[in-house]
């Protein structure tokens, strides 16, 4: 019914609520209310009930995890989704798991994070010129959201990038899932992704133009700093450092040598 507030449980909630967010702080406030994906709602809350032994004293966040970083960031970093005992516990993206440890360490090394480690929402971490977010905002079982869940969540990321648009110059995309997810997001937010669609690879760069007259945005692919990728050395800390540095350079952010 016109004028009725959309239910947070409706599959169409993100599509109806995201465009109404007039700023990133408004978006960050509404995302955690979302319950549009029943399987993910159940999983995130189940993880919070069962907990991991090391975190048994924690009260888990157990809600969608919004992006983190300044609203005028020229650089964005897009990952897959929060981890059940990482972001789903701490309430901040990439915070509280080995992937986040590697990412924030890389950001700190080049001067884009105020601290080398992120541990919880009130740890004092500040990001400089970079905003971190994800293609899917709830922790999925086995770190694998379904295609339908990815698509349901898409409007949140589309609105986030749209709001970042005036300053956004580069996006570091961590992992093939986020790379695939991002192309329709960019199209939905008004950009023109390259055709044919470039295949994901570590170090791949692709330019996304803005037919509205805005500046181009450069995508930089990077392997996801998952436990498996780091353990097998598919991705080393130096490789992660380099891809983040490349994004910062393209975004014209001052970085530490
Ligand atoms: S994954 Fe996205 S759309 Fe689905 S419940 Fe979480 S925030 Fe909502």
Boltz pocket constraint, residues with backbone or C-beta under 6 A from the ligand:
constraints:
  - pocket:
      binder: B
      contacts: [[A, 14], [A, 31], [A, 34], [A, 35], [A, 36], [A, 37], [A, 40], [A, 41], [A, 64], [A, 136], [A, 137], [A, 138], [A, 149], [A, 152], [A, 153], [A, 154]]
      max_distance: 6.0
